[in-house]
């Protein structure tokens, strides 16, 4: 999925990480603009939450900056890599990274306690890529 044809956290976050600030922080829609934010937040690209008898694997941080990405791939417990089927970038809108499609949830569900490790590979819209791997204990949230 090309997220470019699809950010939301504001100016305070941008200033905190020292990234260049255009007229509106929400207009970060290219790899050059989102890469510094994703580099700075790499430890939190994904999170696991135990909820309603399930493990929910959240992609919230990546989705905030998806407009500079072409793809998000992930695998759980060393399994096959999957392509995240997320919401597109609404380029041209005031907030291009807004979550508008209620059918596109920011997480995937797994049996409770089953997510032990997660690997993520992102592809930027300029063709570059980055990877990260996580142990459950490091990304488990309340």
Buried (B, 14 or more C-beta within 10 A) or exposed (E): BEBBEBBBBEEEBBEEEEBEEEEBBBBBBBBBBBBBBBEBBBEBBBBBBBEEEBBBBBBBBBBBBBBBBBBBBBBBEEEEEEEBEBBBBBBEEEBBBBBEEEEBBBBBBBEEEEBBBBBBBBBBBEEEEBEBEBEBEEBBEE
